Each structure stands twice: as structure tokens, then as C-alpha cells.
């Protein structure tokens, strides 16, 4: 039983670390492509002044 736990732990490290590394590389590439396509989300604090909250009507 101890060997099973050791083998599973080693497999988690051996498989999990490279998977996580490549996952983050892929998502970084996707985010950079999105920034090229839609522009950088350079939102300033002044943008918050334009947001208006419309209260629901009394009939709802």
C-alpha cells in the first residue's frame, strides 16, 4: 500500500508539473492573441463613472 502511494505521488509530480507548465504557456499565448485582436484592456478609473445601475421596476 505504501508503494502505491509513492508511485501515485511521483506520477502526480512527473505528469502534473509539465502539464501545468504547458497549460500556462497555452493560455498566455491565447491571451496575447486576444490582446492583439481586441486591443489591450487599458481601463482607467474614469471608466467607472460611466457605469449606471438601473433599478428594477416596481412591477417585478
N, C-alpha and C positions, 0 to 999 in steps of 0.2 A: 504494500500500500504506500509506503514511503517513496518507493521508486516511481510509482505512478505520479505522485505529487511533484516530485523533482522533474520528471520528464515533461509534465504539463507546464510547469513553471518555466522551464528552459524554452519550450516551444512558444510560449506566450512572449517571451523576450525576443527570441530569434525571429519570429514571424511578426510580432506586433510593432517592434521598433522600425523596421524598414517600411512596413505598411503605413505607419503614421507619417514617416518622412515623405514618402511618395504622395500620400493623400494631401499633405500640406503643400507640396510643390504643385500638385494639380490644381488645388483651389487658389493658390496665388496666381497661377497662370490664368485661371478663369477670371479672377478679379481684375487683373491687368487688362485683359481683353475687354471686359465690361467698361473699364475706365476709358479705354481708347474709343469704344463705341458710343458711350453715352456721356462722356466727359467726367471730370473729377467732381466728387460731391463736396465742393468747397462752399459749404453753407455757413454763413456768418450768423451771429446772434441777432442781427437785424431782421433776418428772415422770420423769426418767431413773431414779430409784430404783425405780420400779415395773416397769421392764423386766427380764424374766428370760429368760435364754438356756437353753433346754432342750437338753442334749447328745443327739446321736442314739444310738439303742440299739445295742448291740454286734452285733446281727444284721444291720445294714445295711451 
